[in-house]
Amino acid sequence: MNACIATIAARAEKLGLEVRGIFRGLQGLVNADTIPIGVELEGLARRGGSFLGTSRNGRLESKLIDMGIEEAMKHCGVDGLIVLGGGGTLEALGKLAIGGAPIIGVPCTIDNDIFGTDYALGFDSAVNKALRAADEIMDTAESLSERVFMIETLGGRAGHMALETAYSAGADAVFVHEVEPGIDAAINKIKTKMDAGGTHGLVVLCENLGLESIARQLEEGTGRRIRITVLGHTLRGGNPTYFDRNLARQFGETAFDLLVSGETEKMVACVGKDIVSVPLEHIAGKKRDLDMHKYDFVNQR
């Protein structure tokens, strides 16, 4: 997010335009909590997260509707908005932008569940961290035989991170919210593999699925010891990957160009290799689909 913000500020400065950063997202918009920003931010581009902070939508959408988005922008001293956020924030923007408010959205979530874009900022960095953790755990697994290793990722109620980690790491099973967990099938697959001489098993699951219960069932069913690693918020920190930095700059450039050209009420998106724009109204109430081909491949017997 910092790289995207820095790109927007640099592009604006070249055109003699002032950029104001709004602290804590929609909360800062309600409270008119802003600061002027410029090319001095370039040094922050290598850092993850957002120096401006974030906020959950909560009741902020209703407050902004009551206040009027144009009035809120006036209090902040801005003529247009580029908002970086997840699905909830972008859906709120779609409602707030009705009537022609100059707003552009940028998809940012490690859950990668935003409809209309293949990638949201932060996902690649987070899933690479999860994959590195899986690789390191497998180094241990090769020397500590007769164990099943379980890795829990973040993801909210979206399974994209768990699935991509499992698929890339060659896991034996992946459990996600979108599909009823096939615990019996996973037990049979892992037990068959290890009874035939396999040294270990690997299972990846999304958070909020009942980790302890699933682990207990796997341990009883396979007859092997279970070892659990919860990656948690380690996935949110650290320097972003090349892909995320590059995408952040492309998103920032495109969002700025859309805003100054008057093509507003849109979200920038990555579709294939192209950076495009999607009407905000098209993403309302929708989530990006799970890749069922990869899911079936991981969980195949």
C-alpha positions in Angstrom: 0.0 0.0 0.0 2.9 2.4 0.8 4.3 1.9 -2.7 0.9 2.7 -4.3 0.5 5.8 -2.2 4.0 7.0 -3.0 3.4 6.5 -6.7 0.2 8.5 -6.6 2.0 11.3 -4.7 4.9 11.3 -7.2 2.6 11.4 -10.2 0.6 14.2 -8.8 3.7 16.3 -8.0 4.8 16.1 -11.6 1.5 17.8 -12.6 1.7 20.4 -9.9 -1.2 18.8 -7.9 -1.3 18.5 -4.2 -2.1 15.1 -2.5 -3.5 14.8 1.0 -3.2 11.5 2.9 -6.2 10.6 5.0 -5.4 8.8 8.2 -7.2 5.6 9.2 -9.3 5.3 6.0 -13.0 6.1 6.1 -12.6 7.1 9.8 -10.2 9.8 8.8 -12.5 10.9 6.0 -15.3 11.3 8.6 -13.0 13.2 11.0 -11.2 15.2 8.3 -7.9 13.9 9.6 -5.4 14.5 6.8 -1.8 15.4 6.0 -0.1 16.7 2.9 2.1 14.1 1.3 4.6 14.2 -1.6 7.7 12.5 -3.0 9.3 12.3 0.4 7.3 9.1 0.8 9.4 7.2 -1.8 11.5 5.7 1.0 8.4 4.0 2.5 7.6 2.1 -0.8 9.7 -0.9 0.3 7.7 -1.3 3.5 4.5 -3.3 3.9 1.2 -2.0 5.2 0.2 1.7 5.1 1.8 4.5 7.0 -1.6 6.2 7.0 -3.2 3.3 9.0 -6.6 1.7 8.3 -10.0 1.2 9.8 -12.9 -1.2 9.7 -16.0 0.0 7.8 -18.4 -0.6 10.7 -20.8 2.3 10.9 -18.6 4.6 8.9 -20.5 4.0 5.7 -23.7 5.2 7.3 -22.0 8.3 8.7 -20.6 9.2 5.3 -24.0 8.7 3.7 -25.6 10.9 6.3 -22.9 13.5 5.9 -22.7 13.3 2.2 -19.4 12.2 0.5 -18.9 15.5 -1.2 -19.3 17.4 2.1 -16.8 15.0 3.7 -14.3 15.6 0.9 -14.8 19.3 1.2 -13.9 19.2 4.9 -10.8 17.2 4.0 -9.8 19.8 1.4 -9.8 17.3 -1.5 -11.5 17.2 -4.9 -11.2 13.5 -5.5 -10.5 10.3 -3.6 -8.3 7.3 -4.3 -9.2 4.7 -1.7 -7.1 1.6 -0.9 -9.1 -1.1 0.8 -10.7 -4.6 0.9 -14.0 -5.8 -0.3 -16.1 -4.1 2.5 -14.5 -0.7 1.8 -14.8 -1.0 -1.9 -18.4 -2.0 -1.7 -19.1 1.0 0.5 -17.4 3.2 -2.0 -19.7 2.0 -4.7 -22.7 3.2 -2.6 -21.0 6.5 -1.7 -20.0 7.2 -5.3 -23.5 7.0 -6.7 -24.3 10.3 -8.3 -20.9 10.9 -9.8 -18.6 11.4 -6.8 -14.9 11.4 -8.0 -13.8 8.2 -6.4 -11.4 5.5 -7.5 -10.8 2.2 -5.6 -7.7 0.1 -5.3 -8.1 -3.5 -4.2 -5.9 -4.3 -1.1 -6.3 -7.5 0.9 -4.2 -10.5 1.6 -7.5 -12.5 1.4 -7.5 -11.9 -2.4 -11.3 -12.3 -2.5 -12.3 -9.1 -4.3 -14.4 -9.7 -7.4 -13.2 -8.4 -10.7 -9.4 -8.6 -10.1 -7.1 -11.6 -10.2 -4.8 -10.0 -7.5 -5.3 -7.6 -4.7 -2.3 -5.7 -3.2 -0.7 -7.7 -0.4 -1.7 -11.2 -1.4 1.5 -12.2 -3.2 3.6 -11.0 -0.3 1.5 -12.9 2.2 1.2 -16.2 0.2 5.0 -16.2 -0.4 5.6 -15.9 3.4 3.2 -18.8 3.9 5.0 -20.9 1.2 8.4 -20.2 2.8 7.1 -21.3 6.1 5.7 -24.5 4.5 9.1 -25.2 2.9 10.9 -24.7 6.2 8.5 -27.0 8.0 8.9 -29.6 5.4 12.7 -29.5 6.0 11.9 -30.5 9.5 9.3 -33.0 8.5 11.9 -35.0 6.4 13.9 -35.7 9.5 11.0 -36.1 12.0 9.1 -38.9 10.4 5.7 -40.3 11.3 4.1 -36.9 11.8 1.4 -34.9 10.1 2.1 -31.1 9.9 -0.8 -28.7 9.9 -0.3 -25.1 8.8 -3.1 -22.5 9.4 -3.0 -19.4 7.3 -5.0 -16.1 7.5 -7.7 -15.4 5.0 -10.8 -14.5 6.9 -13.5 -16.6 5.4 -11.8 -16.8 2.0 -9.6 -19.8 1.1 -7.4 -18.3 -1.6 -4.3 -18.0 0.6 -4.6 -21.5 2.1 -5.3 -23.0 -1.3 -2.4 -21.3 -3.2 0.0 -22.3 -0.3 -1.2 -25.9 -0.3 -1.1 -26.2 -4.1 2.4 -24.7 -4.4 3.8 -26.7 -1.4 2.4 -30.0 -2.6 0.2 -30.5 0.4 -1.8 -33.6 1.0 -5.0 -31.7 1.8 -6.4 -28.2 2.1 -9.4 -27.1 4.1 -11.3 -23.9 3.2 -14.6 -22.2 4.1 -15.9 -22.5 0.5 -16.1 -26.3 0.5 -17.2 -28.6 3.3 -14.0 -30.1 4.8 -13.4 -33.6 3.5 -11.7 -34.9 6.7 -12.3 -38.6 6.0 -10.8 -38.3 2.5 -7.8 -36.5 3.9 -7.3 -39.2 6.6 -7.4 -42.0 4.0 -5.0 -40.2 1.7 -2.4 -39.4 4.3 -2.7 -42.8 6.1 -2.3 -44.7 2.8 0.7 -42.6 1.8 2.4 -43.0 5.2 1.6 -46.7 5.6 3.3 -47.2 2.2 6.5 -45.5 3.5 5.8 -41.8 3.3 7.7 -40.0 6.1 5.2 -37.2 6.8 1.9 -35.5 5.8 1.1 -31.8 5.2 -2.3 -30.2 5.6 -3.0 -26.5 5.1 -6.2 -24.8 6.3 -7.7 -21.4 6.5 -8.2 -19.7 9.8 -11.6 -19.9 11.7 -12.3 -23.5 10.6 -11.9 -25.2 14.0 -8.1 -26.0 13.9 -8.1 -28.1 17.1 -11.1 -30.2 16.2 -9.7 -31.0 12.7 -6.3 -31.8 14.2 -7.8 -34.2 16.7 -9.7 -36.0 14.0 -6.7 -36.3 11.8 -4.6 -37.6 14.7 -7.1 -40.2 15.6 -7.8 -41.2 12.0 -4.2 -41.5 10.7 -2.7 -42.8 14.0 0.1 -40.2 13.6 1.2 -37.3 15.8 0.0 -33.9 14.6 2.2 -30.8 14.7 0.4 -27.4 14.3 1.9 -24.1 13.1 -0.4 -21.0 13.1 1.2 -18.4 10.9 -1.2 -15.6 12.0 -0.1 -12.0 11.6 3.4 -12.9 10.5 1.8 -13.0 7.1 0.9 -9.3 7.2 4.3 -7.7 7.9 7.6 -7.4 6.2 8.8 -6.0 2.9 6.5 -6.6 -0.1 7.5 -8.9 -3.0 8.6 -7.7 -6.4 5.2 -8.6 -7.8 3.3 -6.6 -5.1 5.6 -3.6 -5.5 5.3 -3.6 -9.2 1.5 -4.1 -9.0 1.2 -1.3 -6.4 2.9 1.1 -8.8 0.8 0.1 -11.7 -2.4 0.4 -9.6 -1.3 3.8 -8.4 -0.5 5.2 -11.8 -3.7 3.9 -13.3 -5.9 5.1 -10.4 -4.4 8.6 -10.6 -4.8 8.8 -14.4 -8.5 7.7 -14.1 -9.2 10.2 -11.4 -7.7 13.2 -13.2 -9.3 12.2 -16.5 -12.8 12.1 -14.9 -13.2 8.3 -15.3 -14.4 7.8 -11.7 -16.6 5.4 -9.7 -14.2 2.6 -10.7 -11.8 0.2 -9.2 -8.4 -0.6 -10.8 -7.9 -4.3 -11.4 -5.4 -6.8 -12.6 -6.9 -9.2 -15.2 -4.3 -11.6 -16.7 -1.4 -9.4 -17.5 -3.5 -6.2 -18.0 -4.3 -3.4 -15.6 -7.9 -2.4 -16.2 -10.7 -0.6 -14.5 -14.0 -2.1 -13.3 -17.1 -0.1 -12.3 -17.5 -0.1 -8.5 -21.1 -1.1 -8.9 -20.1 -4.4 -10.5 -18.3 -5.7 -7.5 -21.1 -5.1 -4.9 -22.2 -8.3 -3.2 -19.7 -10.5 -5.1 -16.6 -12.4 -4.1 -13.8 -13.8 -6.2 -14.3 -17.5 -6.9 -12.0 -20.2 -5.5 -9.9 -22.0 -8.1 -11.7 -25.4 -7.9 -9.2 -27.0 -10.3 -6.4 -26.4 -7.8 -8.6 -27.4 -4.9 -9.5 -30.8 -6.5 -5.9 -31.4 -7.5 -4.6 -30.9 -3.9 -7.4 -33.1 -2.4 -7.4 -35.8 -5.0 -7.0 -39.3 -3.7 
